[in-house]
Amino acid sequence: MNIPMLDLKGQYKKIKGEIDSSIQKVIDSAAFINGPQVHSFEHNLADYLGSKYVIGCANGTDALQIAMMALELKPGDEVIVPSFTYAATAEVVGLLGLVPVLVDVDCSSFNIRVDQIEASISEKTKAIVPVHLFGQGADMDKIMEIASKHKLFVIEDNAQALGAVYTHSDGRKSHYGTIGHIGCTSFFPTKNLGCYGDGGAIMTQDAKLAERVRMVTDHGQRVKYYHDIIGCNSRLDTIQAAVLNVKLQKLDSYSQSRYDAAQIYKELLGGVEDIVLPAEVSNSTHVYHQFTLQLKKKSRDDLKEFLASKGVASMVYYPMSLNNQKAFSSISRIGADLTNSEKLASSVISLPMHTELSPEVQKTIADAVIEFFKE
């Protein structure tokens, strides 16, 4: 039996009629670029998130780059990012000639350590990028308070937690991605809301910033052939928007399926003393983009190899923290002690997690994990 990390085919089969019809309408209209489905998806996602503006783009990495360009960050400006995250978060910082300032993450939530942010700020710091990792968000009230105090921008990297909800200290609730000055997300096929290719979006509550984001995505122009600023070419494809319009209607049920699967994993694996199960913080819902274990003693790589021998897929997100990546060694600044990031990079492993997981398959996966620790 081969158990994959994802079952995108199984998910597609359940919505095949809706997806095929939605794609066919694009083909019939031949409006492949900036077709009406793009605008309707932007509107629908804005309604879902409670964001005044949503602007589609080509992918999640572009979304981060566009956000920083729209905020007019200049070469040499510093941007605070967590050291335990996917490289794209810091990659766009370096690409624009900015300086990534690396801070640590919390071992329980995997999110940026808010207590390290303020001490890492210098006179060159201009922005903070909290990454809502693995499906659960950072403590945004505290981050926004620090940002306001030091006049910094906040760019939410919400590629992995779209649909997750934050409870503010006053009881208000907000979707992640709508709290900072700009939110960014990805629609890569493996995401909780994934298209059938590449795609991304930028969210903001600020009208002037939204206009500038749109200009950046479209060669810096408001009016065709009149270029006011330097921009780029980053559009959400109409066919992908058509797919996303269908899947957005199902995002909450997809999130619930993932959450339910996570609770089954926790029940099955709760007796294994050598692993740390994912924690759920009190002020964020969890949409379980990944179900990530931490190993206390045994080798993560040995577990990965053992699971593979049983036909069970697993992945390591991420095997090296950014401070140890060669690409960032000469351009970044270490803002704080990064012990947790390095510890997690050597001990985490993610089990299959998707909307089509059955309890029977999860038991097979859990049995394999338990067998490994009994050896």
Beta strands, then each sheet from edge to edge (+ up, - down):
strand 1: 53-57
strand 2: 78-82
strand 3: 99-103
strand 4: 125-128
strand 5: 153-157
strand 6: 165-167
strand 7: 173-175
strand 8: 182-186
strand 9: 200-204
strand 10: 221-223
strand 11: 226-227
strand 12: 275-276
strand 13: 291-295
strand 14: 333-334
strand 15: 348-351
sheet 1: 1+ 9- 8+ 5+ 4+ 2+ 3+ 14+
sheet 2: 6+ 7-
sheet 3: 10+ 11-
sheet 4: 12+ 13- 15+
end
